[in-house]
Protein backbone atom coordinates (compact mmCIF):
# COMPACT_ATOMS: atom_id res chain seq x y z
CA UNK A 1 0.00 0.00 0.00
CA UNK A 2 1.34 3.43 -0.86
CA UNK A 3 2.47 5.53 2.09
CA UNK A 4 -0.35 7.92 2.95
CA UNK A 5 -2.89 6.23 0.68
CA UNK A 6 -6.55 6.06 1.71
CA UNK A 7 -8.20 2.67 1.11
CA UNK A 8 -11.59 4.19 2.02
CA UNK A 9 -11.51 7.62 0.47
CA UNK A 10 -13.80 10.62 0.22
CA UNK A 11 -15.11 9.43 -3.12
CA UNK A 12 -17.53 7.07 -1.36
CA UNK A 13 -19.53 10.22 -0.55
CA UNK A 14 -19.74 11.39 -4.17
CA UNK A 15 -23.17 9.80 -4.49
CA UNK A 16 -24.45 12.23 -1.84
CA UNK A 17 -23.52 15.31 -3.83
CA UNK A 18 -26.26 17.40 -5.41
CA UNK A 19 -25.07 18.14 -8.92
CA UNK A 20 -26.34 19.78 -12.08
CA UNK A 21 -24.83 20.52 -15.48
CA UNK A 22 -21.32 21.73 -14.61
CA UNK A 23 -22.42 22.75 -11.10
CA UNK A 24 -22.47 21.26 -7.61
CA UNK A 25 -24.23 22.48 -4.46
CA UNK A 26 -22.04 23.26 -1.43
CA UNK A 27 -22.94 21.12 1.59
CA UNK A 28 -22.17 23.95 4.04
CA UNK A 29 -23.14 27.17 2.24
CA UNK A 30 -26.00 25.73 0.18
CA UNK A 31 -25.08 27.67 -2.96
CA UNK A 32 -24.29 26.32 -6.41
CA UNK A 33 -20.64 26.28 -7.46
CA UNK A 34 -18.71 25.45 -10.60
CA UNK A 35 -18.23 21.68 -10.83
CA UNK A 36 -14.43 21.65 -11.03
CA UNK A 37 -12.43 18.51 -10.12
CA UNK A 38 -11.11 20.21 -6.99
CA UNK A 39 -14.60 21.36 -5.95
CA UNK A 40 -15.90 17.80 -6.27
CA UNK A 41 -13.17 16.60 -3.90
CA UNK A 42 -13.91 19.40 -1.45
CA UNK A 43 -17.64 18.63 -1.46
CA UNK A 44 -16.98 14.90 -0.96
CA UNK A 45 -14.90 15.75 2.14
CA UNK A 46 -17.66 18.11 3.35
CA UNK A 47 -20.22 15.34 2.78
CA UNK A 48 -18.10 13.05 4.95
CA UNK A 49 -17.76 15.70 7.68
CA UNK A 50 -21.47 16.46 7.66
CA UNK A 51 -22.47 12.78 7.80
CA UNK A 52 -19.86 11.48 10.22
CA UNK A 53 -18.88 14.49 12.33
CA UNK A 54 -21.01 17.64 12.22
CA UNK A 55 -24.45 16.18 13.01
CA UNK A 56 -23.28 14.99 16.46
CA UNK A 57 -21.13 18.00 17.27
CA UNK A 58 -22.96 20.99 15.78
CA UNK A 59 -23.22 22.50 19.26
CA UNK A 60 -19.43 22.36 19.61
CA UNK A 61 -18.00 23.31 16.21
CA UNK A 62 -18.64 25.32 13.04
CA UNK A 63 -17.38 24.45 9.57
CA UNK A 64 -16.46 27.27 7.19
CA UNK A 65 -15.69 27.03 3.48
CA UNK A 66 -13.29 29.41 1.71
CA UNK A 67 -12.87 31.54 4.80
CA UNK A 68 -9.70 33.63 4.40
CA UNK A 69 -8.86 31.61 1.25
CA UNK A 70 -8.84 28.31 3.20
CA UNK A 71 -10.76 25.45 1.59
CA UNK A 72 -12.26 24.06 4.82
CA UNK A 73 -11.77 25.39 8.35
CA UNK A 74 -13.25 23.91 11.52
CA UNK A 75 -13.75 26.29 14.45
CA UNK A 76 -14.84 25.67 18.05
CA UNK A 77 -18.05 27.33 19.21
CA UNK A 78 -17.99 29.49 22.37
CA UNK A 79 -20.03 27.79 25.07
CA UNK A 80 -20.78 30.74 27.38
CA UNK A 81 -22.93 33.78 26.61
CA UNK A 82 -20.74 36.33 28.42
CA UNK A 83 -17.38 34.73 27.60
CA UNK A 84 -17.18 34.49 23.81
CA UNK A 85 -13.67 35.38 22.65
CA UNK A 86 -12.65 34.95 19.05
CA UNK A 87 -11.10 31.52 18.68
CA UNK A 88 -8.75 30.25 16.04
CA UNK A 89 -9.50 27.16 13.95
CA UNK A 90 -8.91 23.70 15.41
CA UNK A 91 -8.29 22.18 11.97
CA UNK A 92 -7.63 23.37 8.42
CA UNK A 93 -8.23 21.17 5.36
CA UNK A 94 -6.71 21.92 1.97
CA UNK A 95 -8.20 19.87 -0.90
CA UNK A 96 -6.63 19.12 -4.28
CA UNK A 97 -7.64 17.30 -7.45
CA UNK A 98 -7.42 13.52 -7.22
CA UNK A 99 -4.94 13.12 -10.06
CA UNK A 100 -2.28 15.40 -8.55
CA UNK A 101 0.91 13.43 -7.83
CA UNK A 102 2.71 13.69 -5.59
CA UNK A 103 0.12 15.35 -3.39
CA UNK A 104 2.60 16.24 -0.65
CA UNK A 105 4.85 18.32 -2.89
CA UNK A 106 6.75 21.38 -1.69
CA UNK A 107 4.21 23.87 -3.05
CA UNK A 108 1.21 22.20 -1.38
CA UNK A 109 3.05 21.76 1.92
CA UNK A 110 4.09 25.41 1.88
CA UNK A 111 0.46 26.39 1.28
CA UNK A 112 -1.09 24.40 4.15
CA UNK A 113 1.72 25.34 6.54
CA UNK A 114 1.32 29.01 5.61
CA UNK A 115 -2.39 28.87 6.42
CA UNK A 116 -1.62 27.17 9.75
CA UNK A 117 0.93 29.82 10.67
CA UNK A 118 -1.36 32.68 9.70
CA UNK A 119 -4.29 31.37 11.75
CA UNK A 120 -2.20 29.94 14.62
CA UNK A 121 -3.74 26.54 13.94
CA UNK A 122 -2.03 23.45 15.35
CA UNK A 123 -3.46 20.92 12.88
CA UNK A 124 -3.80 20.81 9.11
CA UNK A 125 -4.89 18.24 6.53
CA UNK A 126 -3.83 17.98 2.89
CA UNK A 127 -5.99 15.62 0.84
CA UNK A 128 -7.16 14.71 -2.66
CA UNK A 129 -9.61 12.12 -1.23
CA UNK A 130 -7.20 9.28 -2.01
CA UNK A 131 -4.29 10.55 0.07
CA UNK A 132 -4.43 12.15 3.47
CA UNK A 133 -1.51 13.95 5.08
CA UNK A 134 -1.67 15.35 8.60
CA UNK A 135 0.51 18.33 9.54
CA UNK A 136 1.10 19.35 13.15
CA UNK A 137 2.48 22.68 14.30
CA UNK A 138 4.08 23.27 17.69
CA UNK A 139 6.24 26.24 18.66
CA UNK A 140 6.66 27.16 15.00
CA UNK A 141 7.89 23.72 13.94
CA UNK A 142 5.98 21.34 11.65
CA UNK A 143 5.78 17.58 11.56
CA UNK A 144 4.06 15.45 8.94
CA UNK A 145 2.18 12.16 9.32
CA UNK A 146 0.27 9.93 6.87
CA UNK A 147 -3.31 8.86 7.55
CA UNK A 148 -4.94 5.79 6.06
CA UNK A 149 -8.60 6.40 6.92
CA UNK A 150 -10.85 9.47 6.99
CA UNK A 151 -11.99 8.36 10.45
CA UNK A 152 -8.59 9.51 11.72
CA UNK A 153 -9.57 13.03 10.68
CA UNK A 154 -12.43 12.90 13.19
CA UNK A 155 -10.05 11.77 15.93
CA UNK A 156 -7.83 14.79 15.24
CA UNK A 157 -10.83 17.15 15.29
CA UNK A 158 -12.10 15.77 18.57
CA UNK A 159 -8.68 15.95 20.19
CA UNK A 160 -8.16 19.57 19.14
CA UNK A 161 -11.68 20.56 20.19
CA UNK A 162 -11.21 18.97 23.61
CA UNK A 163 -7.92 20.81 24.11
CA UNK A 164 -9.53 24.15 23.30
CA UNK A 165 -12.51 23.34 25.55
CA UNK A 166 -10.20 22.45 28.46
CA UNK A 167 -8.30 25.71 28.06
CA UNK A 168 -11.54 27.72 27.91
CA UNK A 169 -12.87 25.97 31.01
CA UNK A 170 -9.75 27.10 32.88
CA UNK A 171 -10.24 30.65 31.65
CA UNK A 172 -13.93 30.51 32.52
CA UNK A 173 -12.90 30.06 36.17
CA UNK A 174 -10.85 33.27 35.90
CA UNK A 175 -13.80 34.97 34.21
CA UNK A 176 -16.18 34.03 37.05
CA UNK A 177 -13.77 35.43 39.64
CA UNK A 178 -13.31 38.64 37.63
CA UNK A 179 -17.09 39.02 37.49
CA UNK A 180 -17.09 39.31 41.29
CA UNK A 181 -14.29 41.89 41.34
CA UNK A 182 -11.00 39.98 41.24
CA UNK A 183 -8.64 42.41 39.51
CA UNK A 184 -5.80 39.90 39.08
CA UNK A 185 -8.08 37.53 37.17
CA UNK A 186 -9.38 40.43 35.09
CA UNK A 187 -5.83 41.46 34.26
CA UNK A 188 -4.87 37.92 33.25
CA UNK A 189 -7.88 37.67 30.93
CA UNK A 190 -7.22 40.96 29.15
CA UNK A 191 -3.60 39.89 28.69
CA UNK A 192 -4.89 36.72 27.02
CA UNK A 193 -7.74 38.18 24.98
CA UNK A 194 -7.77 41.97 25.11
CA UNK A 195 -4.54 43.05 23.45
CA UNK A 196 -5.90 43.26 19.92
CA UNK A 197 -8.82 44.94 18.18
CA UNK A 198 -10.95 41.85 17.49
CA UNK A 199 -12.30 41.40 21.04
CA UNK A 200 -14.29 43.85 23.19
CA UNK A 201 -14.09 43.64 26.99
CA UNK A 202 -17.05 45.06 28.92
CA UNK A 203 -16.33 45.98 32.54
CA UNK A 204 -17.22 48.46 35.28
CA UNK A 205 -15.08 50.71 37.40
CA UNK A 206 -15.71 53.46 39.92
CA UNK A 207 -14.22 56.93 39.59
CA UNK A 208 -15.13 60.01 41.61
CA UNK A 209 -17.91 57.99 43.28
CA UNK A 210 -19.42 57.29 39.90
CA UNK A 211 -19.89 53.80 38.44
CA UNK A 212 -18.72 53.69 34.82
CA UNK A 213 -19.48 50.93 32.32
CA UNK A 214 -16.76 50.71 29.69
CA UNK A 215 -16.15 48.69 26.54
CA UNK A 216 -12.45 48.41 25.80
CA UNK A 217 -9.90 46.81 23.51
CA UNK A 218 -6.14 47.06 22.90
CA UNK A 219 -5.32 46.66 26.59
CA UNK A 220 -1.77 47.23 27.79
CA UNK A 221 -0.18 46.84 31.21
CA UNK A 222 1.18 50.11 32.58
CA UNK A 223 2.60 49.52 36.04
CA UNK A 224 -0.25 48.33 38.24
CA UNK A 225 -2.87 49.76 35.89
CA UNK A 226 -4.36 48.86 32.53
CA UNK A 227 -4.40 51.22 29.58
CA UNK A 228 -7.06 50.65 26.90
CA UNK A 229 -8.97 52.17 24.01
CA UNK A 230 -12.67 52.68 24.69
CA UNK A 231 -15.25 51.65 22.12
CA UNK A 232 -17.78 54.21 20.83
CA UNK A 233 -15.91 57.28 22.06
CA UNK A 234 -15.24 60.44 20.12
CA UNK A 235 -11.74 60.85 21.50
CA UNK A 236 -8.82 58.69 20.43
CA UNK A 237 -7.12 59.30 23.77
CA UNK A 238 -6.18 56.12 25.60
CA UNK A 239 -7.92 55.52 28.94
CA UNK A 240 -6.75 53.92 32.16
CA UNK A 241 -8.23 51.77 34.92
CA UNK A 242 -6.48 51.00 38.20
CA UNK A 243 -6.75 48.09 40.60
CA UNK A 244 -8.55 50.29 43.13
CA UNK A 245 -11.08 51.52 40.55
CA UNK A 246 -11.97 48.15 39.04
CA UNK A 247 -15.40 46.78 40.05
CA UNK A 248 -16.28 43.79 37.90
CA UNK A 249 -16.00 42.18 34.48
CA UNK A 250 -19.19 41.84 32.43
CA UNK A 251 -18.22 40.13 29.18
CA UNK A 252 -15.48 39.26 26.73
CA UNK A 253 -16.88 39.08 23.22
CA UNK A 254 -15.46 38.78 19.73
CA UNK A 255 -16.48 41.77 17.63
CA UNK A 256 -18.04 39.57 14.97
CA UNK A 257 -20.38 38.20 17.66
CA UNK A 258 -21.53 41.58 18.94
CA UNK A 259 -25.14 42.43 18.17
Secondary structure, DSSP 8 states (H G I E B T S, - for coil): --TTB-SS-GGGGGGG--EETTEEE-TTT--EEE--HHHHHHHHHHHHHIIIIIHHHTTTEEEEEEETTEEEEEEE----SSEE----EEEEEEE--TT-SSTT-HHHHHHHHHHHHHHT-SEEEEE-SSBEEEEEEETTEEEEEEES-THHHHHHHHHHHHHHHHHHHHHHHHHHHHHTT-HHHHHHHHHHHSSSSSEEEEEEEEETTEEEEEEEEEEEEETTEEEEEETT-S----EEEETTTEEEEEEEEEGGG--
